[in-house]
Amino acid sequence: MKKKGPQQQVEVTGQLRAGGREDVLFSKSLTITAILFIAGYAYSTLFPSAFNWGLHPLAFMPDAVKIIVLISMVALLFPKVQSWVLSITESIVSSIPKLSRTQNIFLGLVGATIAGLFFWFGREQYYFLGDGYLLTRKIQLMKGLENIPEFYPNEPLAGLIFYYVRQFLVSFGYAEHGEYPFQVVSVISGIGFIICTGLLANALGKTRIQKTLIFLFMFASGVSQLFFGYVEMYALSAFLLSLFLLLSVQFLKEKISIVFPAFVFALLIVAHLAMISLLPAVMLLVMYSKRRKILNLLLAGITIGGIVFLVFILSKFDWMTFYSAFLSGKSHVLSMSDPPPAGQTYSLFSLIHASELSQLYLLLCPFALVLLFSSFIIFRKTVEWGDTILQFLILVTLCGAGVSLLINPELGLSRDWDAFSPLFLGLIFTSGLVSICHIPMNTKVRKSIIMVLGITILQMLTWISLNASDSESINRFQSLAHEKVWSKNATLSAYEEFAIFYRARADGPNSVTWYKNYLAVDSTNPRIWGSMGYVYQLMGDEKNKIEAYSGASRHGSIDFNLLTDLGVMQLKYRKYKEAISALEQALRLDSTLAEPTFYLGIAYYSDQKSEKALTYLKKAISLSPTYLNSYLAAIKIYLLNNDLMSARRVFERYLRYAPPHSLQTDSLRKRLGY
């Protein structure tokens, strides 16, 4: 048998001593957790609901996929399978020769290109999660940077980047694709994330196998979903946080100035304002400075303050928009009172909140806590507690966890998970680092970590496949709504998104169904009545369009065109009182237009109120002397009332603008005795 070289021996074995029964306890804790996870996964596959959303992606996949994934997860519980996978992994890692700097850069570029293609071709197909569809509509409405305070009040840097990427794409003829700016930023952020996590793993791992496992642990997390063309704003935050962690580690190793992590932290704040919660970690970096602490504090403060101020200025924030966005309005923190206030579904200390957080955790990093606590408790004598990098990462983890506990997910965690996911990166990286680099890595421990990684990768691939599918992702989203986990506003938002989605695909019946679902919850929204009426118009169903527009009118619509259109249609169907009501509503909004004023006159005449009719027809003539229909209607009413003199006066004004020898004009001359 060929013997391994000294370098290979070190890389494959690492630290072999586990110190008694610690490795057995560690392995058992992970195995029990894996069994429970797979059991929950299988149950959620059979019985998906709004309460197990972090575990139920397989429920919406084809049966063959369900069987393959579940069997593969179960197989990873067996030591022989773990040994086989570990052996293959170690063989691949140890077979890679030592490369030069140039070769490493070239290999990194090739890997980044492959990753980018993987992200792009596996990208999300539908954008119901988060504010996806709303964001694609907003970016198409952006007239300039002045819209950023309104559209991206909590993510000004993301708004800046999306705007300029959009302008670039428009120059190439992609104006109609509102999703492309988000997808491009998502994929590029993913490439950056892979590079940063690879460099982090290289900086902290002692052996090749350690570096490989750390990298896989980060990439296999649910956060990676953000990089598959995910139409939201938080892929950028995840990339910037990975870059912040990398530069902070380099600073703690005294390789760079504190200016660099401070600069990226400033970008993090303006990319996702919740990231300001990591400020204690930045202060810890300053405390760990071995010299010139005051100078480092000043450098960090000036860098962070300067970059944040610059981004807000570039994003066209002024004192008024800043105050409106941050110092007024509703709170984003969960209430401690029970029942919670309007706009919140549950309180901070409720069981539902605990359940929702557990689902978020299971979606993003199902083994992170057990890895962390098992390592800290079982190997407490082995863990290097004095390591400044470890202390820094623990603080990042605690800061992220604290904010995740407090923030109110306005759309529900099952839909708004993406906003929370970057906050979990500290936990994911810390648990991976501790379990791989801070405890004895004997064969039993490595096999357990391979088991955990394998199951996590299978789960991540299932999520990616689900998001990249068509009907499966729609069916899954429809299962998420429930009054105990989604607020009323979140439910209504989802219903409207479905209605718009089907309308855009010319599926009128389904669009109407979702608008009706919305109105069953809240029938007082005139905009939804109007939108449903528009769908009926696209379907050629005028009678139902009238009914929908009437609903909008009843509930105080301020859509001038809708009310005018409704009044004209009511005239057509001889519902004169309803026509008068709609047209009067329209004229209260804008009384300067001749056409609706004319139709109101006709409606009053049809309702046998000639005097009022003439009042509005005369007003229509004064508003637009060239609108000839007003003259003709007034002349007709005067003639029917046997008021020839008044009819002649109107006709004389009519002649100023009418064609002189038209059949209409000649006929009126004869009737009026000219």
N, C-alpha and C positions, 0 to 999 in steps of 0.2 A: 504494500500500500504506500502510495506517495505521501510523504510527510508534508504538513503545512509549514510554510516559512514563518519566521518570527513575527513579521508584520501581520500576516493573515491570522496567526494564533491570537495576537492581541486584539485584533479587530473583531474576531468571531466570538471570543469568550468574554472579553471585557473583565468585569469584576466577578469572580466565580463564587466567592464565599457568601453565603446567605445568612450565616449566623444562627444555627439551630433550626427551629421549626418556622421561622418567619416566612421563608419562601413558600412553605406549604399553606400557611394561613393566607398569604397574599393570593396564591393561586386559587384557593377555595373561595375567597371572597369575590374574585372576578368571575369564577365559574358559576357561582350561585346567582350573581347579578345577571350574567348572560342567559341563564336558564329562565329567570324571571322576565327578562327583556323579550326573549323569543316567545315565551308563553303569552305575554301581553301583545306582542306583534301578531301572533297567530289569531288571538281572540279578536283584535281590532280588524284583522283582515276579514274575518267571518261576520263581525257585527260592527261595521263602521258607524260612527256617530259624531256629533259636535263635541263630545266629551273625550274622545280618544284621537283627536286630529293629529297629534304628534307621532302616532304609531300606525295609522291606517292607510298609507299610500298603496300598499299591495291590494287592498280591497277593490280598487278601481282598475287594476291591471288584468290582462288575460290570465286564464286559469293556468296555462303552462308556465307563465312567469311566476305566479304565486308558488307553484310547486317547486320550481327550481330554486328560488330565493330561500324559501323556508327550509328545504332540504340542505342547502349549502350552509345556512346558519347553524342548523342542528349538527351537521358534520363537523363544524369547527369546534364543537364541544369535546370531541374525542381527541385524546392525546396523540394518537398516531397521525391523524390528519394535521394536527398542529405541528408535529415534528416534520411532516412532509413539506408543509408550506414554509416553515422556518428554514428547512434545509435548502429549498429552492431560493428563498430570499437571500440567505447568506452566501449561496454559491454565486448568485448574480452580482451581489455587492463585492465579494472578494475577487471576482474575475475581472473587474474593471481596473485597468492599469492606472498608475499615477500619471496624471496629465499635466502638461505645462499650462501656464497662465493663459496663453493664446488659445490652446485647445479647450480649456475650461470655458472661456468666453464664447468660443464658437459653438461648443456643445450647449451652453446656456441659451444662445440665440435660437438654435434649432429646437430645443425643448420649449422655449417660449412660443415659437411659431406653431408647433404642434399643439400646445395647450390652447392658444388662441383659436385654432381651427376646431378643436374639441369643444370649446365654449360656444363658438358661433353655430356650429352645426347641431349642437345639442340644446340650443337656446329655447327659452320659454315661448310657447305658442300663443297663449292667451294671458291677458294682463288683469285678471280679476283681483289677484292678491295685492294688498297694499292699495295705493291710489293709481295703479297702472293706467287704466283707460282715461281717468281724469287728467293725469299728467300729459298723456299724448294729445289731449284736446287743448290743454292750457298752453303747451309750447307752440302750438300752431296759431294761437291767439296772441302770442307775444309780439308786441310792436317794437320793443327795444329793452334796454337794461332797466328802464324805469318801471317795468312790470315785476322785477325780481322781488321787491319788498312785499308785493301782494301775493305772488305765486309761490315764492320760496322764502318765507320769513324766517324759518329756522334752519335753512340750508343755503345761505347766500352764495358760498363758493360753488356748490353744486349747480345752482341756478346760472352763475356766470359761465361755467364750463358747458352746460347743456346749451345755453344760448349760442355760444360761439361754435360749438360742434354743429348745431342746427344750421347756422349761417353757412358753414363750410359745405354741408350736405346739400343745402338748397342750391348752391352754386353749381352742383353737379346734377341737378334735376330731381332731387329727392324731397321736394317740398311737401308731398302728400303723405310721407311716412313719418308721422309724429313719434313713432316708437324708436326709430333708428338712432337718434342722439343718445337715448338711454341705453340702448343695446351696445352701441360702440363704446361708451364709457364703461359699461359693465364688463365687457370682454377685456378692454385694456387694463382696467383695475384688477381683473383676475390674473392677467399676465404679471402685473406688478406684485400682486400678492404672492404668487408662486416664487418669484425671484427673491422677495424679502424673506419668506419662510425658509427657502433653501439656504439663504445666507445666514439666517438665524440658527438653523440646524447645524450648519457648518461651524458657526462661532461657538456653540455650546456643547455639541457632541464631541466625545473624546475619541470615538472609533467610528468607522464607516457605518457599521450596523446601527449604532446609536443615532447618527445623523440621518440615516434613511428612515428609521422609525419615527423620529421627531417630525420630519417633513411629512410623512404619510399621515401621522396623527393629526396634523393641522389641516392638510388637504382633504382628508376624509370627513371632516366635520360638516354639519349641515350648513355652515356659513358659506361653503363653496357654491351653494345654489345661487347666490347673488351674482355670480360671475357668468352664468349661462344666459346672457342676454336678458337679465331680469329687469323689467321696466319699473324701476324705482330709483331712489336717490342714495341708497346706502352701500352699494358696492364700493363707491369711492371712499366712504368712511372706513370700511373693512381694510382696504388697501393701505390707507394712510395710517391706520392703527398698527398694522403689521410693520410699516416703515418706522413708525415711532418706537415700537419695541426694539427693532433692530438697531436704530441709532442710539437708543438709551443703553442697550447692552454694550455697544462700542464705547460710549462715554464712560460707563462704569469700568470698562477695561482700560480706560485712559488712552484711547486711540483717537478720539475726536473731541472738539469743544462742545460745551453744553448748548451753544447756539444752534447746532443742527437738530437735536431732538426738540428744542424749544420752538424752532421754526416749524417743524412738522406738527407739533402740538397745536400751534396757532392755526394751521390749516385744518386740523381736525375739528377745532371748535367751530369754525365757520362752515365746515362741511356738514356738521351734525351737532347742534348746540348741546345735546345731552353729553357730549364728550368733555365738556368742561368739568364733569365729575372726576376726571383723571388728574385734576390740578394737584391733589395731595401727592400723587406719584411724581409729578414734576418737582415739587418741593423736596421730596425725598432725594431726588437726584442732586439737588443743590446741597443738601445736608451731607451727602456721601462724597462731595468734592473734597479731595485730600489737601487742596490748597486754594487760596483765593475764593473763599465761599461768598464773601460780599460781592466780589466782582462777578462771579457766576450768577448770583441772584439778580444783579442789575442787568447782566447780559440777557438772562432768560426773560426777565420782566419787559425789557425794552423790545426784544424780538417778538414776544407774544403780543404785546400791546400794539406794536407797530403794524404787524401783519394783519391782525384782526381789524384794526382801524382802516387800513388800506383796502381790504376786501369789502368792508361795509361802504366805503366811499365809492369804490368802483361799481358796486351793486346799486348805487343811486339811493342809498338810505340817507335820510335826513333826520333831524331830531323828532319830527312828527311821526314819520314812518317807524322809526326805532321805538318810540314810545308806544305806538299802536301795536307793534309786533311783540314787545317784550314786557312792557310795564303796565299793560291794561288787558282786559279780556279775562277769559276763563282760566282756571288753574288746570295744569296738566298732571297734577299729583292726585293719586287715589285718596278718597276721603276715608277717614277712620270711623266715621259714623255709619250706623246701619239702621234703616235702609240708606243707601247712598243718594246723593243729590242727582238731579236730572242730568243726563249726559253720561252717567256712569252706571254700569250694570251691577257691579259688586264693590264691596268696601275692601280696604287694605288687608284686614285680618280675617276675611271670609274664607270658607272652605273652597268656594268656587275660584277665588283668586289663587289659592294654593294649587288647585287642580290645573288651572290654566298655565301657571308657571312650570309645573311638572311636565306638561305636554310640550311647552317650549324647550325645556331642557332635553327631553327625549328626542325632539326633532333635531336639535343642534349638536349635542354631545352626550349621548346616553350613558357613557361610562366615565365621564370626567370626574365626577364627585367621588365615586367609589375608588378610582385610581388615586386621587389626591388624598382622601382620608385613610385609605389602606396604607399608602406609603408613609404618611405622617404618623400614623398610630403604630403600625406593625414594625416599621423601620425607623422609629423615632430616634434611636441611638446612632443610626447610620446617616440620616439626613444632615447635610451641612447647614444648620440653622443660621450660622453667621455669614453665609454667602450673601453678599449685597445684591447680586442679580436675583437670587431667589426671593429675598425680602421685597425687592422692587416689584417683581411679578405677582407676589401675594397681594401687595397693596393695589396693583392694577386690577386684580381679580375682585377684591373686596369693593373697590369703587364701582366697577361695572355691575356687580351683583346688587349693590345698594340702590343704584338708579333703576335697575330692572324691577326691583321690588316696588318702587314708589310710583313709577309713571303709569298713568291711565292710558291703556290702549283704546283710542277712540273708535277704531274699527273692529275691535276684538283682537285678542292675541293670535288667533288662528289665521287672521287675515293680515294683521299688522306685525307679524313676527319679524319681518325684515328690518324694521326700525330698531328692534332689540338685539338682533343677532351680532352686530359688531361689539356690543357690550360684553358678550360672552367669550370673546377671543382671549381675554386674559385668563379666564378659567381653563379654556381648552389648552392653551400653550403651557400654562403652569403645571397642569396635571400631566401632560405629556412629558415635559422636561423632568419633573420630579420622579415619575415612575420609570423613566428610561435612563436618567443620568445620576440620580441621587440615591438609588438603592442598588444592592448587589444584583447584577444581571446574569444569574446562572441560567441553565437551560430551562428549568421549570418556570422561572419568571418570564424569560423571553417567549416561551410557548404561550403563556397566558396573555402576554401583550399582543402576540400575533393573533390569538383568538379574538380579542377585543377589536383590533384593527380590521380584521376580516369582516366581522359582523357590521362594524361601522361603515366600511366601504360598501358593503352590499346594501345597507340602508340608504346611503347617499346616492348610489346609482339608481335605486328604485325611485327616489324623489326626482332625480334629474329626468328619468324616463317618463315619469308621470307628467311633469311640467312641460315636457316636449311633445306630449301627445295631444290629440284634439278632444274628442268626446270624453275621454277619461278624466282630463283635468276639469272639464266643465261639470261632470257628474260629482267629482270630489268637492268642488266649490259649493255646489248646491246643498251638500250635506252639512255644511258648517254652521248655517244659521240656526240659532236657538236663543230664545229670550233670556235664558240664564247666563249666557256667555257673550252675547252681542247686545249692545244697547239698541234702543229703537232707531236712532240715527244710523247706526251701522247696518241694521237690517234694511232700512229704507234705501241706503246708499247701494247696497248689493242688488236690491230689486231693480233700481233704476239702471245700474250698469248692465244687467241682463237685458233689460228692455232696449237700451241703446245698442247693445251688441247685436241683438236679433234684427233691430231696425236697419242697422248698417249692412246686414246680410240679406236684406229684402225679405225677411221672414216676418211678415206682418202679424199673423196669428199669435206666434210665440211672443213677439214684442208686446202686443196688447195684453196677453196673459200676465206678463210681469208688471206692466203698468197697473193692471187691476189688482195684483197682489200688493203693490205699493198702496193703492187707494183703500184696500181693505184694512190696512194698518193706520193710514192717515189720509182721510178723504178731503182734507182742507187745503191741500197744496194746489193752487191754480196752475202752476207751471207743469205739473204732472198731467193734469187734465188736458192742458193744451198740447203737450207732447203726444199724448195718446190720440188726440184729435188729428195731429199731423200724420200719425201712422195710418189712421183710417183714410186720410186723404190720399196717401200713397197707395192704399189698397183700393181706391175708387169707391169707398163706402161713405157717401155723403150724409146719410141719415145718422149713422153713428158718429160721424165727425161733428154734426150739429149737437148731438147729445153731449159729447166730450167737451166741446167748446162752451156749451151752456154751463157745464160743471165749473169750468174755469171762470166764467162770468159770475156765477153764484158766489164763488169764493174769493171775489175781489181781484180778478186778473188786472194787471196794468200793462198788458200787451195790446197796444193800439191796433195793430194789424189783425190780431186774432178777433178782437171785439168788432171791428169793422166787417171782417169776413163773416162773422156770425150773424151780424145784422142783415147783411145782404142775403145770406142763405135763408134766414127766417122770412124775409120778404118773399123770396122765391116760393116758399112753402105756405105763404099767406098767414104766417103767424105774426101779425102786425104788432101786437103789444110787446111780444118778445123781441121783435126787431127794434122797436123804439127803445126798449130798455138797454139793449146791447150798444146801439149807436149813441145813445146819450152817455153811456159809460166811456165810449171811445172819445167823444168830444170833450168830456171833462179832462181827458188826458192831453188832448191837442185840438183846440177849436179853430185852428188857422187853415184847415184844409177844406177845399170845396166839395170833394167827392163824398165823404161821409156826411157832410152837412146836407148835400143834395139827397142822399138816400134817406136821411132822417125826415126830410120834407116829404118824400114819396111815402114813407111809412105812415106819417100822420095823415096824409091825404087818403091812403088806403084804409085807414082807421076812421075815415069820415070826419076828419078834423081839418077842414080846409084852411081856416085862418092860421093855425099853427104851421100847416104845410107851407103856406105862402111866406110866412115869417122866415123859415129856414131856407126856402128857395131863393128869396131875396138876399139872404146872407151869403148863400153859396155864390150868387152872381157877383156880389161885392168882393168876395174873397178871390174869385177867379173869373174875370169877365170873359175869358175865352172858353170857359167850360159851357158849351152850348146846350147841354142837356137840361141845365137849370132854367134857361129861358123857355125852352119848349114845354117843360112841365108847368111852369108858371102860366104861360099863355093858355095851355089846355084847361087849367083850373079856372082862370078868369072867364074863358068862354063858356065853361059849364055853369058858371055862376052868373052868366049873362052880363058880364062886366066888360063890354067891348072896348071902352076907353082905356081901361087899365091894360087889357091885352095888347092894344095898339102901342102903348107906351113901352111895354116890355119888348114888343116886336121891333120897334125903332132902335132900341139898344142892341137887339140881336143882330140887326142888319150891319152894325159896325164891324162885326167879327165873322159873320156867316158868309159862305160862298154866295155871291149875288144872284146866280142863275141856277141854283140847284133845284131839284124837284121838290125838296122839303120847303125851300124858301118860296118858290112859286105857288105851292099849295097854300101856304099860310097867307100870302098876299090875297088870294081869291077869297079865303074864308074871312079875312079881316076887312074886305071891301076896298082894297087898293087897286 
